[in-house]
Amino acid sequence: MKAQTSEIAFQSSQMNGMNVHILPTAKFKTTTIVTMIEQALSEEHVTKTALLANVMKRASARFPETKLLRAHLDFLYGAIFDVDVMKKGERQILQIYMEVPNEKYLSKEDALLEQAIQFVGDMLVRPYVQNNAFAEKYVTQEKEALRKRIESLIDDKMKYANQRVTEEMCKGEPFSLLVQGRVQDLPAITGQELYRYFQEITTTNPINMFVVGDVEPQTVADAIRTHIPLARKAAGELQLGGATKQVAEEKEVVDRLDVNQAKLNIGCRTQVTYKDDDYPALLLYNGILGGFPHSKLFVNVREKESLAYYAVSRLESHKGIMMIMSGIDVGKYKRAVEIIKEQLEQMRAGNISEEELTQTRATLSNQFRELLDSARGMIDFTYNGVISGRKRKLDELLAGIEKAGIEDIKRVANKVAIDTIYLLRDKKGEA
């Protein structure tokens, strides 16, 4: 008998030119407010968007010093606040995150929800500007901090290898860009230019705001209308690159750095994205191949053959890409590639045991059901539906996972093609 789920049911409407999604629930003792501003990934905008996120969280007109802003968060009973960027397919998302305790659980009644929405409004409508520009001291400091962050990527060899395989695989595509931007763009960005860009994206780009907590929707709506009076034009459609691309030939790329453990990353094109009917079958495919400890890559590459320290696969479901990632001894490179390719062939042939299928179904179902216990998880699930253009219900996705069989997985497996094999290895030995 299948476990019952309760649906993730946001109430959605337009307010002040934004798409606002409210989920009243007594499940949490905090209220979570997440605002997503979309931008098309591009060389022109990627660094400005990343820098803007860092500058926005330093100050506002009401709190022109970072220490004052932080003190106010403490005053809001230790509210959690951040502004950051993330990548979903060919989109770069600037995200404002705010989480405050629900006032119902406090000994004295403070209008915390309204104050939290006012604080988000400070970020979106009332930034700290001087002479029509973001304060030069914050822009200068954050440019330096962002430069260090981009340059430090090479210190995390796992992340570095993943970025390098993405760059090689998606040359000429916006997806190749690092979400934190490019060091060479930083010197030219001024406080004035950044403020002009801020005005542009808050006025014309798609904005989705999510509120989850034990709240009255009308109270939330009133506070948004009062404290976030955005003067919005009709949000235009973002010009995005295509999500799918056929593989012309398998590429092999080798980088050499001072590393103790080689990183073998294989980028595959799946031809399936979040909105497609085959998406549940793709989830099962990835789970059986390399998503979990019981998966083929883990069992065959790591356990049986002792070829890798780790071997996993991960989906980027808005771009239709799957990354296979492993840490290996460089001398085992050719054998590791061979065994990984064998696992892909096993999937194409439908050589999947009943145990692998059952275990993967159960693990995936549990993962999705766990979203119901996380405000952030429910927001991410719903937002994936918004940006993909297919607003799936949780029960619909769970039913799809339950229904997809080996023939469906085989069909997906035969669409998957290796695009780029990338090796990050030491400087010794032969090429």
N, C-alpha and C positions, 0 to 999 in steps of 0.2 A: 504494500500500500504506500502510495507516495505521500511524503510530508506536505502539509498545506503551506502555502506561502501567502503573505499578504502583499498586495501590489504596491509598487512605488508610485504613488499618485499625487504628483504636484498639481496645484491649481495655477494655471498660467494665464497671464494677461499682459497687456501693454500699459506701461506707466511711464510718463515723461520720456517717451521714445525708446524705452528699454523693454526687453522681454523679461518679465518678472515671474518667477516660479516659487510658489510658497507651499511648504509641506507641514501642516500642523500635526504634531505627534507628541504624545506624553512620554515617549521612550527615553528622551535625553534630558539631562539636567542643565544643559547649556543650549544656547541658540547659535547656530552656525550661519554666517552670511558670506557667500562667495560670489564675487562679481567677475565675469569673464569678458574681456574686450578682445575681439578677434582682429588679426591682421594677416594678410597673405604673406607667407615667407618670401622674402626677396632680399637681394644684396642691398637694395636701397634702404630698406626699413629694419633689417634684423638687428643691427647694433643699436640703433636709436630706441627700438622697443625694449631691448634688454636694459639699456642705460636708464630709460625712463622709469622702469619698474624700481630700480635702485634709488633714483632721486626722489620719486614720489613718497617713499616710506621714510624719508629723512625729516620731513617737516610739512606743515600746512599753514594757511593764513592764521588760523587760531592758535597753532603751536609752532611758531617759527624756529624754535630750537629743538633739536632731536631729544634733548633731555626733558623738555616740557612735554613733548609728545609721549615719551615713555612713561613719564610721571602720570599722565592722564590715563594711560592703559592700566597702571597700577591702581589708580583711583576707581577704575571700572572693574574692581575685584580681580585684577590680574588677567585682563582680557588678552587673548592671543591675536596677534596681528602680523600680517606679512604681505608683501607685494613681490611677485615673482613672474617668471615666464616659463612656458612649457610648449612643446611641439606636438601637434596632433595632425598627422598627415602633412599637407602643405600649408597648414595654418600655424602661426605663432600666437599663442594666447597669453595676454597680460592678465594676471589673476590677482585680485585683491581678496585676501582671506581675513575674516574676522570671526572670533568665537568668544562669547561672553556667557557668564553664568545666567541662568534663568532667574529673574527677580523673585519668582514664586518661592524659591528655596533659600532666600536671604532673610535674615532676622528683621531688617528694616526694608521698607518698600522704596527702592530706587527705580526710576524709569530707565532701566539698563538697556532694554531693547531699542527704545527711541534714541538713547545716547550712542548706541553702537551704530545705528543707521546714520545718525548725524556725523559720526566719525568717518564712515565710508563716504558720505557726501563731501566731507572735507577733502578727501583724496580725489574725488571725481569732479568737483565743482569749485572748491576753494583752496587751490594749492598755494604754496608760499612763493610769490613772485616779486621781483624787484625790477622796475623799469621794463615791464613786459618780457621778463626773462626769468628762468629758474635761477635761484641764488648761485652765483659763481662758485662760492666755497663748496657747496654740496655737489655741484656738477664736476668740479675738479677732483674732489675726493673720490667720488663714485666712478669717474673715468679710470682713475688709478686702480681702484679696487677691482673693477671689471677687467682691466688689462691683466692684473695678476691672476684673476680667476680663470680667464681664457688660457693664459700661458701655463697655468698649473695643471691643465688637463693631462699633459704628458707625464705627470707624476703618478697618475692613476692609470696604470697600464691597461686594465680591463676596459675602462671608459674610453681611453685613447684608441685602443684597437677597434672598439665599436664605432667610434666616430670616423676613423680612417676607412674602414670597410664601407661605411655609409657614403663617404666622399667619393670613393672609387666607383662604387656601384651606381651612384646617382649623379655622376658628373653631368653638369648642365641642367640638373633639376633642382628646384628650390629646396627639396628635402635634404640635399647634401649639406646645407648650412648648419653650423653649430648654433643652437638656440640662444647662446650667450653672445653671439655676434662675432665680429672680426676686429682684431687689434688695429689693423691699418685704418679703420673707419673713425677711431676715437678722436684723434687730434682735431679733426674738422668740425666736430659737434660742439656748438656753443650753447649756452643757457638760453639764448633767444631762439635759436633753431629748435631746441628741444621743447620749449614752451609752445612754439607754433605747431609742432608735431602733436603735442599733448592735446591742444585745442582741436586739431584735425580728427584724431582718432576718437575722442570723446564726443565729437559732434556728428560724425558720419559713419563710423565703423559699427558693426553689429555688437550689441552689449546684451548679455544675459546675466540676470541676478537671481541667485537662489537663496532662499531662507528656509532653514529647517529647525523646528523646535516646538515647544509647547506655547504656540502663539495664536492670536486671533488674526486671521487674514486681513480684516478691515483695519486693525491697529497698525499692522505692517504697512499696508497700502497708504494710510494717512501719513505715516512717518516718512515714507519714501517721497510722496508728493511734496511734503513740507521741506525736507532736508536735502533732497537730491533733485533740484529744479534744473535739470539739464536742458539746454536749448538745443534740441536735436533736429537735424534734418532727417529725411527718410534714409535709413541705413541702406547703402548700396550693396549689391552682391560683390563678394570678394572675387577677384580674378585668380583662380587657382589652377595649378597644373593638373594634368591627368593622373589618376591614381594608379592606373595599370600601364605596364609597358612590357612588350614581348622581349625575351632574351635573344639577342642575336648570336652571341658566343660567350662561352665561359671564360672569365678573366682570372688571372692569377697575379697577385701582387705580394711582394715581400719587402718589409721594412726592417732595418737593423738598428737596434738601440742597445744600451746596456741593460739587459734583462736576464734574470735568472731562469724564469719560466717563460717559454714561448706561448703566444696567444694565437690560436687558430680560430678565425671567425669566417663563417660562410654565409653570404647574403643570398637569399632566394626570393624570387618573385612568385607570389601565390595566385595572382589574377583574381583574388577574392577580397572584398572589403566588407566593412561592418554592415553596410546596407543590403548586401547580396543575400539571396535565399540560401546560398551554400555556407553562410557564416557559421551556423551551429556545427556543421560537419568540419569546417576548418578548425574550430576550437577543439573538437575531438582529435582531429589529425595532429595538431600541435601537441596536445596533451599526451597522446600515445607516443609520438616521436621523441619529444624532449622537454615537455612542460613540467614533469613531476619526477620524484625519485623512482617510481616504478617504470619510467619510460624507456624506450629502446636505446636511446643514446646513453643514458645513465647506466643501464644494465650491460649493454654490449661494449661500448667504448671505454667506460670507466671501470666497471666491475670485472667483466669477463676477460677483457684484453689488457687491462691496466695501462691504457694508452693515454689517459687524461686524468688530471686532478679534478676537473669538473667538466661536464658536457651537458648543455641545456639548449633549448630553442625558445625563442620569444617572438610574439607577433606584434607588428605595428599595423593594426587593423584598419586604420584610415588611409594607409598608403598601399596596403596589399603586399607587405614585405614580411618575411620571416628571417630572423637572424639565428644562426647556430653558433654558439660560443663555447670554446673549450680552452683549457690551459694544458699544455703538453710539454714533454721533453722534445727538443727540436729534432733529435735523431729519429723520432717516431712520427714525423710529419706525414710522410707519404702513406704509411700504414693507417694513420688516423683518418686521413682524407678518404682512403679506400673503404674503411669500416663505416664511416659516416654515409658515404654514397650507397653502401650496401643497405643501410637502414632506410634510406629514401626509396630504394628499389623494393624492399620488403613492403613498404607502405603502398607503393604503386600496384604491387601484386595482390594486395589485400591480405597479406600474411599477418593477421592480427588475431591474437587469441581472445577467447571469450572473457578471460580474466582481465586482459589489458583493456578491453572495451568497457567492461563493467566497472572496473576500478577507476578508469578515467571519467566515465559518466558521473560516478558518485563524487569524485573529487571536484569536478567542475561544478556540479550542482551545489555542493556544500559551499564552494567559493562564492557563487552568486547569491545563495541564501544569506551568507554572512554580510552581504551589502546592507541587508535590512537592519543590522546592528551598528551601522556606521553612517552618520550624517554625510560625511565626505564621500563614502562609497555610493550612496543613493544619488548624490549630486553628480558624480562622475558618470554613473550609468545613464542618467537622464540627459546629461550634456552630450554624451556620445550620440544619443538619438537625435538631439537637436542639430548638431553640426553635420551628421551623416545624411540627414533628410529622411531617416527611417526611425520613427520613435517606437522602438520595440517595447512591449510590456515584458516584465520579468518572467511572468508565467509562460508567455509565448516563447521566450528564449529557452527556458527550462524544458518546455515541451519539445522544442526543436532538437535539443541535446539528447533527450530521451528517445526521440523518434529516429534520428539519423543512424543508419546502419553501416555495415562494412562497404556496401556498394557505393554509398554516398561519400564515405571517406576515400575510397579508391578514386572516385571521380575528382575529388579535390586534389588528391595526391598526384594525379596525372596532369594537373595544371601547374604544379610546383616545379620550378626550374632553377637550378643554381645559376646565379649571375656572376658572383665574384667570390673567389677563394683568397682570403687575406691571411698572411702570416707575419706576426711581429716576433722577430727572433734576435738572438745575441749577435755581436759583431764578429764572433770567431767562426771558424769553419768555412767550408765552401759555400758558394751561392746556391 
